[in-house]
Amino acid sequence: MLGTTFPLYYLVGSNPAWQLAYCHPVLVSVIPPGAELNGNQKTIKAVHMGIEIGAPQKSQDRRESKTSTRCFLCVLLVCLGCLCATKASLGQENQPRDEPPASPSAQENPPKPPAEDQQSNSPDQKAQPEAKKKKKKLGPGAFVVAPLPISSPAIGSGIVPVLGYIFPISSKDKVSPPSTVGAAGLITNNGSRGFAIGGQLFFKENTYEITSGFIHGNVDYNIYGNGVLANVKLPLVQTGEAFLGEFLRRIGWKIFIGPRFITGRSFVTVQPNKDTNFPIPPEVGLHTTLTSVGARLTRDTRPNHFYPVAGTFFTFTSDFFSQDLGSKYSFQSYRSAFDKYWSLSKKQVLAYDANFCGTSGKPPFYGNCIYGTNNELRGYVAGRYFTKYTLATQAEYRLELPKRFGLVVFGGLGGTIPGGSQLLQRVQDGHFLPSGGGGLRFQLSKKYHVNLRADIAQGTQGHTFGMGVGEAF
């Protein structure tokens, strides 16, 4: 649920079982590091469960290069910590509940009963070992623990602890995907603090899906201007909280549809600074309340939400913020994503992702689309590019290695569109924003194949380093 921008957007990756159901950026009450201002249309959005650490300014390249090196060392330490933390839970995954282990001698030389005894066994005696086998096959849920380190010039250095629990709601339900509940926090040395709790439940043979989440926190961060003010930053402090609730029902062909509700508040102040030429956002110093009702439609054919090896995933969300609902601003937000997965071999997967974001009306500066958030394209600091519309597409090759490790290589292309009428002009001018990179994976849960993610990516103006739980998409 946590990234360098806070409050939190997802608990884990793009996996719906860990998401806060696409909680709208407006309610996240945080401006990402490197957010860029353009008049009254400024943007912020919570980052997809990863930790984005970027270097948009060339003057900081050397320092951030050292930061990335230290981050890679942290990855190895985190992997060792996760190995120890998850060993107990992995042992529970492979053992049945309430079933005492057999003695070594009994396992090596099991007695063979006479034929007469076998024939005299009652049906109840035969059913008992079968029930134990089924119970052993189901087993309990699985805990996922990940103490993620963070080191960002925007919000300082600290830790993002993540705790999640994956489980089936009913042992008799063999159709529904596993449900998930979890929590995450944020603690850095510049005073940023926050936490998030949330969950996603599937039940009644995958007929219903309920998602909810609550986020609260305060973040000290910088936003950047554009044009002649591209290297000028404005330090801000933003506090806020938000709640999201979503209820979906399957209507057939693996399609889910249902309503969603979002409400939240935020307060933004300016820290003391020497720059007096930076335009102050109109929302600074105001207590803002935002409330919306909307809808979501999804179709999911993936056999495993946490590590898909086949199938597709499509989602479309619409949120309508209105003053009639008590919201300070009236605007609309639309998001859509499509993912496709191919299994190349037992250990190799090719994944494809396409994303669209659009806004209309008059949102606050943190209500527009932000290029690079939600892992749409890694390699860009969340908030460096913001606009009314964004498009992005990417592909990723995933390889499983021995000892629960893995490697990925990815690349993508996208762009920002200030207005719908400028789409053709952007294409003709070749105004695209590409990115590419690679990363390391470490398997936190063998039962559900949940990975710890560490990626480094290069964009046109710098690089980012991110860590999270679950795949990027």
Secondary structure as GFF3:
##gff-version 3
##sequence-region A 1 473
A	DSSP	three_ten_helix	16	18	.	.	.	ID=ss1
A	DSSP	three_ten_helix	25	27	.	.	.	ID=ss2
A	DSSP	beta_strand	35	36	.	.	.	ID=ss3
A	DSSP	beta_strand	53	54	.	.	.	ID=ss4
A	DSSP	three_ten_helix	58	60	.	.	.	ID=ss5
A	DSSP	alpha_helix	61	93	.	.	.	ID=ss6
A	DSSP	alpha_helix	104	108	.	.	.	ID=ss7
A	DSSP	alpha_helix	115	120	.	.	.	ID=ss8
A	DSSP	alpha_helix	123	138	.	.	.	ID=ss9
A	DSSP	beta_strand	142	152	.	.	.	ID=ss10
A	DSSP	beta_strand	156	167	.	.	.	ID=ss11
A	DSSP	beta_strand	179	188	.	.	.	ID=ss12
A	DSSP	beta_strand	193	203	.	.	.	ID=ss13
A	DSSP	beta_strand	208	224	.	.	.	ID=ss14
A	DSSP	three_ten_helix	227	229	.	.	.	ID=ss15
A	DSSP	beta_strand	233	252	.	.	.	ID=ss16
A	DSSP	beta_strand	255	270	.	.	.	ID=ss17
A	DSSP	beta_strand	287	300	.	.	.	ID=ss18
A	DSSP	beta_strand	311	321	.	.	.	ID=ss19
A	DSSP	three_ten_helix	323	325	.	.	.	ID=ss20
A	DSSP	beta_strand	331	345	.	.	.	ID=ss21
A	DSSP	beta_strand	348	361	.	.	.	ID=ss22
A	DSSP	beta_strand	369	371	.	.	.	ID=ss23
A	DSSP	three_ten_helix	373	375	.	.	.	ID=ss24
A	DSSP	beta_strand	385	387	.	.	.	ID=ss25
A	DSSP	beta_strand	389	400	.	.	.	ID=ss26
A	DSSP	beta_strand	405	417	.	.	.	ID=ss27
A	DSSP	three_ten_helix	420	422	.	.	.	ID=ss28
A	DSSP	alpha_helix	423	429	.	.	.	ID=ss29
A	DSSP	beta_strand	433	445	.	.	.	ID=ss30
A	DSSP	beta_strand	450	458	.	.	.	ID=ss31
A	DSSP	beta_strand	463	469	.	.	.	ID=ss32
###
